[in-house]
């Protein structure tokens, strides 16, 4: 009589590694996913409120009788004041907590966006837009730090890349609302309606207050550290070079990006003769490329490293700008096709910023360091759109847009002074 077969025994090798497409999201845990939701929503609506201006610029210029230089100044003042807001929000994030600082930034940018719709003259609009920039500048840095401290080193690039993709979502929402509003409402009122819709973020503040909380490690550091939120600390000998090079990196990338974000709608409408609906169609392809680029760049920054990802897409973005602005008149179909790779490349370069800047600083000054470097770079880069505005008077908008490619060269040079941080734990 033969013995019954016994089940085969295999050695236990531990829990199976989660390698699914959304493993980065599951790895955050319940509290981390709520933080992700708050940061994603905040950045999407931050984007929406920002794009109410570029999309309405032609109507605003006509309403107030502005030349291109003064029109471009509206974007520049927003970005310059965003530096002050970003630094302030970063310091607050380290001193009072990420969540409280996030709520404050969302409230400020929503409130002043709505007030822009009531501006009786150009000067008042300029002031309101500057104050909107204070809230606009702080939101991304605070939200990125909040999520970075929940994310594991292995998934941090793609997690922050997903947060970054919220910018494309807000951009798409703004273009959709713009298309409808300007189609049904006269231009003299339509631009005001666009700003009034900027009240939407107020609803997000309620969610953040009830559902989102700081990562435990950040809360502990805030209680124990005497150096938390010190702006002076990011200029101490061990961090000085990092801070200066990170500012230069942010300046180059954002100078190139905001040149396009500010002037492409005007370029399509004034030099390519597209209608509001036609412009929306071209922007849709540009935005879909941006959304895909953010997600792809997030994966590549984990695989290739932070510096390689930025270098790759700096080169490709500069090439795309030069190609996009040199398409001959009458070939708008080619302009449409090139919109996708242009949006893809100029967005993929940002995917590593959230993780890279967070990994460059210790917890006690992480919000301060990220807020200062990203937003100071944004303020200096803000002069690119104004320069394009003045150059456009003699070169045309299309010719002047090529100036944005200079920024990407500056970014690559800045990387020479920064370390590679892929795999670094946030302790």
N, C-alpha and C positions, 0 to 999 in steps of 0.2 A: 504494500500500500504506500503510495507516494505522499509526501507531505504537501499540504496545500501551499499554493503560491503565496509568498509574503509581499506586501506592498514595498516597492522600491523606496528607499530613504535617500533624500538629498540633503546636502549641507545647507543650513540657513545662512544666507548671505546678507541679511539685514533688509530693511525696507527698500522697495524698488524706487529708483530715482525718478522723479517726475520730470519728464522731458517734453511734455505736450506744448502746444502752441501758446497756451495761457498759463504755463507753469509759473511764470514770473508773477502773475496776479494771484494765484493760489498761495504762493510762498509769502505773500504779504500778511496773511492772516486776517481775521475779521476787522481788527482795529486799523490795520494798514490799508485794507481795501476801502474803509470809510474815509481815511485820510486821502487816498488816491482820488476818490470821488469828489471830495471837496476841492482838492487842488486842480483836478481836471476841469470841473465846472467853473472855478474861479478864473482859470486861464482862458477857457473858451469865451467867457463873457468879457474878460479883459480884451481879448482880440476883437470881439464884436464892437465894443465901445471905441477901440482905437480906429477901426476901419470905417466908422461912421464919418470920419473926416476925409480920408482920401477919396472915398466913393462920392462924397458930396462936394469936392473941391471945385469942380467946374461951375456948379450952381452957386456956390458961395462967392467965387471970384466974380461971377456975373452980377450977383445981387449987390455986392459992395464996391464993384468996379475996381478990382485988384489986378495988378500985373503979376506975372509968374513968381517974381522974387518974394513979394509980400505974401503970396499964397503959400509958397514953400515954407515961409517962416512959421506958419501955423503948426506944421509938423515939427519943425526944429524946436520951437519953444516947448512943445509937449515932451519931446525926448530929453531936452536939457533939464527940465524940472523933474523928469522921471529919475534923474540921477540923485537929486535930493531925496525924493521919496524912497528910492531903493536903498540908499544908505540908512535913512531913518528907520525904514521897515526892518532892515537887517539887524540893526542895533536893538530894536524893540523885540524882535524874534528871539534874540539871545537873552534879553533881560526879563521879559514878561511872558514869553512863550510863543511858539510858532502859530498856534491856533488863534490867539487873541490878535496877533499882528496881521494874520490873514484876513480876519473879519474887518479890521480897520481899513486895510487897503481896498477891499472890495467896496465897502461903504463909500469911501472917498471918491473912487473913480466913477461910480454910478451916479452919485449926487451931482458932480460937476459936469458930467456928460449931459445930464438933463438940463442943467442951467445953460449950457451952450446953445440949446435950442431957443432960449429966450433972449439971446444977445441982441441988443438994438443996433450995435455998430461993430466995426472991425476991432477996435481997441478992447471992447468988453469981451468979445469972442476970444481974443488973444489971451486975456487974463484968465478966463474960465478954462480955456484949453490948457494953460500952464498948470492950473490947480488940479485939473483932471490928471495931468501927467504925474503928479505927486503920488496918487493912488495907483496909477497904472504901473509906475516904476517898481513899486514894492511887491506887487502880487506874485510875480513869477518866482523871484528869489525865495520868498518865504514858503510858497507852495512846494518848490523844488526841494528845499531843505527838509521840509516836513516829510515828504515821501521818501527821500534819500535815506533818512534815518530809520525807516521801516524796511527798506529793501536790502536784500543780501548782496554781498559783493559780486556774486556770480550773475545776478539778474539786474543789477542796478542800471546798467546802460539802457537795456530795453524798457525797463520800468519808467525811467525818466524820459525816454524817447516817446513812450505812450502818453505821458503827461504833456510833452511838447506838442504832440499831434492835436491837442485841444485847440491850439492856435488856428489850425486849418479848419476845424469844426466851427469856431466862432467866425472866422473869415467867410466861410460858406454861408452861414446864417445871415451875416451882414449883407452879402451880395444878393441873397434871396429877398431879403426885406427891401433892399435898395431897388431891385428890379420892380417889385410890386409898387412901392411907394412912389417912385419917379414915373411909373407908367400911369398911375391913377391920379396923382396930385401934381399941381403946377410946381415948377422948379423953385419958385420963390418961397413956397411953403414946405415943399418936400424935404429940403435939407434940414429944416427945423424938426419935422416929424421924425427923421432919422435919429437925431439927438435925443428926442423925447423917449424913443424906445429903449434908450440906454438905462432906463430904470429897472430893467429885468434882473440885474444881479442882486437887487435887494432881497429877492426870494431865496437866493443861495445862502445869504448870511444866516437865515433862520436854521437851515440844515447844518451849517458848519457849527453853529453854537450848540445845537442839540446832540450831534452825532460824532463829531471829530475831536480827537484829543492828541496831544503830543506823544511822541515815542518815549517810553519810560527812561531810556538812557539820556535823552536830552533834558527831561524834567529833573533827573538826578544831578546832572552837571550844572543846571541853572541854580540849584539849591546850594551846591557845594563850592562852585568856582567863584573866586574873587575877581577874575579877569573877564567874566562874561560880558559880551556886548561892548568891549573896549575897541574903539576905532584905532587908537594908538597901537594896540597889540598887532594889528595886521601889517604894521610898518616896522616891527622890531627886526633885528638882524636876521633871524631865522626865516622870516616870512616876507621881507621887503622885496626881494627879487621876484618871488612868486606873485605878489600883489601887482607889481609894475608890469610884468609880462602878461598877467591875466587881463589887466586893463587894456593893454595893447591888442591882445587877441580879441577881446570883446568889441573894441573899437572897429577893427577891420571887418569882422564878420557882420556886425550890425550896420556899419556904414554902407556896405554893399546891399544888405537886405532891405533897409528902409528906403534906400534910393528907389528900388523897384516897387516896394509896397506903396510908396507915396505917388509915384509918377506913372506907373503903367496904366491905371485907369484913364488918366488924362491923355496919355500917349495914344491909347486905342480910340478915344473919342475925338480928339482934335486933329491928330495926324493921320489916323487910319479911317476916320469918318464913320465909325460904328455908332449905331443907335444904342440907347440904354439896354434894350433887350440883347442886341448883338454883343455889346461889351460884357454883359453878364455871362453869355455863352463862352466867350474866350476866357474869362476869369474862372469859370467852372472847371475848365481843363487845367488851368494853372493851379487851382486849389486842390484838385484831386491828385495832381502830381506832388503837391506839398504834403498832403496827408500820407500818401504812400512813402514819401521820402523820410518823414519823421519816424515812421515805424521801421523802415529798412535801416535807416541810420542807427537806430537804437540797437538793433541786432548786431550791426557791423562794429559798433563801438565796443561791444562785449567781446567780439571775436577778434578784431584787428587791433584793438586798443584805442584809447581816446585820441592820441595824437595822429595816428595814421588815418583815422576816419575824418578828422578835420582837414588834414592835408589833402586827402583825396578829393573831397567835395569842394574845397577852396579852389582847386585847379579847375574842376569841372564847372563850377558856378561861374567863374570868370569867362570861360569859353562860351557858356550858354548866353551870358549877357551880351557879349560881343556879337554872337550869331543872331540873337533875337532883334537887336537894334539895327542890324544891317540887312535885313530882308527887304528886297526892293518893293517899292510901292506897287500896289495892285496884286500882290501875292499874299493876300490875307489868309488863304488856306494853309500856307506854309507857316505863317505866324501862329495859327491855331495849333498845328501839330507840334511846334517847338515849345508851346506853352507847358506841356506836361513835363518834359525833361528839365525845363527851367525851374518850375515849381519844385520838382523832385530834388534837384541838387542844392538849391539855395535853402532848402528846409532840412535836408539830411545832415548838413553841417552842424545844425543846432542840436541834434539829438544827443550828442555827448556832453553838452554844456552842463546840464543839471548834475550829472554824476561827476564830471571832471572837476568843476569848481567846488563841489561839496567835499570831494576827496582831497583837495589841496589844503584844507584848513581843519584844525582841531575843533571838537564840539563846542567849546566855550565861545569861539568867535566864528563859527561856521556861517551863521546867518549874516554877521557883519561882513565877513570876507566876501561871501557870495554876493550880497547886496551891493557892496561897494564896487567890486570889480566889474560885475555885469552891467550895472547902471551907469557907472562913470564911462565905461566904454560906449554905452548907448548914447550918453550925452555928447561925447566927442564925435561919435559917428553920426549924430543928428545933423551935423553941419554938411554932410554929404547931400541930403535932399535940398538944402538951401543953395549950395553950390550949383547943383543941377538946375535949380530954378533960374539962377542968374545966367548960367551958361546957355540955357534953352533960348534966351532972348536972341542969341546970335547963331547958335548951333542947331536950334530946334530941339524939341523934347527927346526925340529918338537919338540924336547925336550925343546929347548931354548925358543920357542914361548910361552910356558906356563908361562914364567916370566911376560908376559903382564897382567896376572890376578892380580898381586900385586897392580897395579895401581888402580884398581876399589875399593880395600879395602881402599886405601888412600883417594879416593873421598868420600866415605861414612863417614869417620871420619871428613873430612873437613865440611860437612854439619851441624855438631853439633854447629858450630860457626856462622851459617848464618840464617837470618830470612826467614820465608815464605812470598813471595811477591805477591801471586796470587790476582788479583783484584786491585793492586796498580795503581793509575793514575800517568802518567808522567807529572809532573808540574815543 
